[in-house]
Amino acid sequence: MLRDIERYLTCPHCALGLAFDAAGRTLCCPGGHCFDVAKQGYVSLLPGDAHTGTGDTPEMVAARADFLAAGHYQPIARALAAAGVAAASDSADRLVVDLGAGTGYYLAQLLDALPGAAGAALDISKFALRRAAKAHPRAGAVVCDAWRPLPLADGCADLVLNVFAPRNGAEIHRVLSPGGSLLLVSPTPRHLRELVDALGLLSVDEEKDRRIDQKLSPWLIPVESAEVEFELRLGHSAAAAVVGMGPNAWHTDSARLAAALAQLPEPVPVTGSVRVARYRRAD
């Protein structure tokens, strides 16, 4: 809930700390800026001139929720949780920030593995955060823009998660505590390759890992990484969901996709392949 992360939140206008009012329905800063909590449990800390057009649509969120609930990406969640437990500090006062949290699926599983830790689910899509707000009892959901200053205090996070999401190295560095880590999940060129080939989807270039490391430097230093590869057997509806829940949703015609899927066997054998990497905060 938002109460679990209240003390870490800052105002998007003046960067002062936020606190709930007496009624517990509004977050306010000493400068007089106030933000109402939506009935679904999230709060928007976007500045007034923000644009949310790049956020996931209701249809994309529904596709992601169905696909993840079916357990197709459970190997990724297990690997991320294990990496998070290994990287977390021994402090009892731990905050895990999921930047680009979507529905909160991965954050919830890591919080299960870290008793007592609080979680901040950050995303620009209010539709995703309606679900993330209910993903875990110790998680609070906040609408914000990854490319702007995050509404979090300096050095407050023990871990930052980033799963298939935009990443702002300077802001991740700012919110991480000294010794804190970023856990980043990115697709390898083999990820969903059977669907990429058959359906003409966006592909992952061979230089992606190098470009990620380059863009995160000098704020974050690579420590270790491992590839997680697994086989999926997807019915046509699940294959449509995995296409519809990510960037391909913006570039794919639904009728054309349905026609192309009808030509594939069912279930469709598909490769899942990602890199789980840990970066430490540069001094």
N, C-alpha and C positions, 0 to 999 in steps of 0.2 A: 504494500500500500504506500501511498505518497507520504504518510507519516514516517515510514522507515527511512526515507531519503530526504526529508524536509530540511535537515540541518546542512545538507550539501548543496542545496539549490540556490541559485543567484538570479537576480533580476536581469532580463535581457536588455533593459534600457540603461541601467546605471551600475550593474554588477554588484550591488549590495545584496546581502543575504535575505532570504525569504523566510517567512514564518506564517503559520496558519492564524487566522483571526479566531475570536472566541467561539464562533459558530462552527469552525472547522470546515468551512466550505470555500474559503478564499485564501490564497497566499498573497501576502503583502510585504513590501520592503520598507525600510525607514524613509525612503524618498517618496512614499505615497503611491507607488505603482502597485496595482492589485490584479490578481488573475484568478478567475473563478474556476473551480474544479468541475469538469463536465459530469453529467449524471452517470456516465459509463466509468468514471473513476480516474481519468487522465486529466492532465492540465496542459494547456498550450502556453509555452513560453517563447513564442515567435514574436519578433518585433513587428510593428504595424505594417512595414513595407515588404514583408516577406512574401514570397510566392511559393505555393505548394503544388504547382503543376507537375513536378517530378515525382511526387509521392505515389505509392501504390494505390490503385483504384479499389473499390469494393470487390470487383470481380477478381482482381489479382490476389487480394487478401484471402478471399474465399477459396481460391484454388490452392494457395499455399497452406492454408489451415487444413484442408482435406488431405493434401499430399503428405504433410508432415504427420498428421494424426494417424495415417496408415503405417507409419514407421519406416518409410522408404529411406529416410536420411538418418536413421538411428545410428549407423556406424560413425557418421560425422559427429553427432551429439556425444557419443561415448568418448571419442577421441578428444573432443574439445573439453569435456568434463575432466578427463584424466589429466590433460595438460594444465587445466586451471587449478586443480588440486596441487599438482607438482609446483606450479609457479606462485601460488598464493603465499602471502606472508603468514607468520604465526600469530599475528595480531588478532585479538578478538573483535576489533573495530575495523571491519573490512567492507569496502564498497566495490561492487562489480558493476561496471558501466557497459552496457551493450549498445554500441553505436551502429544504428541501422538495425534495430532489434526486430522489426517486423511484428509478428504475433507473440514474441517472447519465448518461443519454443526452446531455443538453445540456452537462454539465460535461466529459465526455470530449472533445467536439468543441472546446470552448474550450481545453482543455489541449493538444490537438493544435496549436492556433494560437498557443500561448504556450509555446515550448520552455523547459524548466527550471522552470516554475511547478509548485507542488504544489496538489492539490485536496482539499478536505474535503467529502464528501457527507453532509449532515445530513438525517435524516428520522426520523419516529416509527415507521415501519413496518419491522420487521426483514425482512419478506418482500421489500420493495423493496430494502433494503440488501444482501441476499444477492446481488443482481445488481449493485448499484452498486459493491460491493467488487471486482468483476472488470471494471468498465467501462473502467478505464484504469490503466496501470502506476504512475502518479504520483498516484493518488487513494486516499484512505482513507475508510472508511465508518463513521459514528458514529450510533447511535440516540440521539436526544434530542428534547426537546419545544420547539418554536419559541416557546411562550408562557412558558417558564421561562428562567432564565439559561443561555445557551449554554455548553457546556463548552470554551470557547476563551479564550485570553489576550486581554487588552485590546489593541486596536490592532494585531492580528496580520494582518488581511486587507487585501490590496490591492483585491480585488473581492469583492462578494457578489452571487450570482445568486439570483433568485426568480422561478420560472416556474410560473404557475397554482398558487401555494402560499400558505399563511399567512405573514404578515410582522409582525415585532415591531420597530417603529421604534427603540425604546430600545436593544434588544440589538444590532441591526444597527449602530447608531451606536457602541456600545461596542467591537465587535470590528473595525470598520473603522479603518485607519490614517489619520492626518491626510492629507487629499487623496484618500482612497479613495472608491470609487463603488459604488453599488447599481445593478445592471441588473435591471429588473423587466419581466416579460412578463405582460400581462393581456389577456383577451378583449375585443373591442369588441362592441357590440350586434349586429353582423352575423355574429359568429362562429357557424358551424354553423346559421345561421338556417333553412335548409331542413329540417334534422332537428328543430330546435326547434318549428317550425310543424307538421310532419307527425306528430311523435311526442309532442307535449305536454311537451317537456323544460323544464328550468329556463332562464330567459332572463337576459340581462345588461341591467341598467338603464342608462339614458342618463347617469346621474350617477356611474357607477362611477369614472371617472378623477378627478373632483373629490373623491370620498370617499377615494380612495387617497391623493391628495396631502394632504388634510386630516389623515388619520390618521398619516401619516409625519412631518408637521410637529410639533414644531420640530427633530427630530433629523436630517432629511434634506431637502435643498433640490433641487427639480426643476431640471435643467440642459437637457435636450433630450429629445424623443421623436419617434418616427416610426411610422406604421402600416404593417404588412406584410399585404398581402391577396393571396390566391391561390385558385385553384380546385382542388378535390378531386373525383375521380370514384371513389366508394367502392362496392365490392361490398357485399352485405348483411352479410357477416361482418365486414368492416372497419367498416361503419356501427355494427354492434352493439358492436364493440370500442371505438370512440370514445365511445359512450354508457357502456359498462361500465367505463371506466378513470378516470372522473372523478366529481364529486359526484352526477351523475344516477344512478349505480349504487345509491345509497342510497334512491332514490325511484322506481325503475322495476321493475316486475314482468317477469321474463324472458319468460314466456309471452305476455304482452300486447305486449311489445316485438317479439317474433318475428312475431306476427300483424300488427302494424302495418307492420313492414318488408316483409312479403310483399306488401303493397299498393303498394309503391313500385317505380319502374323500377330496373333494374340494368344498369350502375352508376348510383348516385344522384349527381347533380351537387350539390356542397356547397361553400359559401364558407368559407374559412379567413380569419380577420381578427383580428389582435392588435395591441396597442400595445407597442412596445419602448421603454422609457423609462430614462434615466440620471438618477440623483440623486447629488449629492455630499454627503459627510459635513459636517454643520454644525459650525462651530468651537465 
